Amino acid sequence: MPSIKLPTIHRIDLTKFQVPQVNLPSFPLPQIPADKVVQSAKDFAYTTIGFGVLAFQKSQVRRRELTEMIQAQVPRVTEQAIAQAESAVSQVMTLVNARRTNATTPSEVKDASSTK
C-alpha cells in the first residue's frame, strides 16, 4: 500500500495570549411595565389577524367577480367554438369533395389511397 505523507501543522500556543479589557459605556434601560408589553403584543396579534381576514375576504370577492365575468363569456365563447368547428368541417368536406371529383378514374382513386 502506498504511503501518503501529510503536511505537518505547527502548533500555536495561545495560553499566554492576553485579551485587552474593553470597557463599554453603560446607559440606563427604560423600565417598561409588563402589562403594557402584553397588551401591545395582543394588539399586534389582533391587527395581524384582522389584516389576514380582510385579505381573505378581498380574494373571495375577486374570485366571485372573476366567476361572474367568465360565466358571462361562456355563451359567446361556445358560439364561437361551434362556428369555428362548423367552418373547419365545411372546409374539410370541401377538400374531400374536390379530391373525389378530381379522381375520375379508379386507378387514380387507388393511387390516392395508397399514398396515405
ZITA-V753454 format. One record per backbone hydrogen bond with DSSP energy under -1.0 kcal/mol. NH is the residue of the N-H (numbers start at 1). CO is the residue of the C=O. Records with the same first field share a line. If there is no record, write none. Layout:
NH->CO / CO
This chain:
17->14
37->33
38->34
39->35
40->36
41->37
42->38
43->39
44->40
45->41
46->42
47->43
48->44
49->45
50->46
51->47
52->48
53->49
54->50
55->51
56->52
57->53
58->54
59->55
60->56
61->57
62->58
63->59
64->60
65->61
66->62
67->63
68->64
69->65
70->66
71->67
72->68
73->69
74->70
77->73
78->74
79->75
80->76
81->77
82->78
83->79
84->80
85->81
86->82
87->83
88->84
89->85
90->86
91->87
92->88
93->89
94->90
95->91
96->92
97->93
98->94
99->95
100->96
101->97
102->98
103->99
104->102
109->105
110->106
111->107
112->108
113->109
114->110
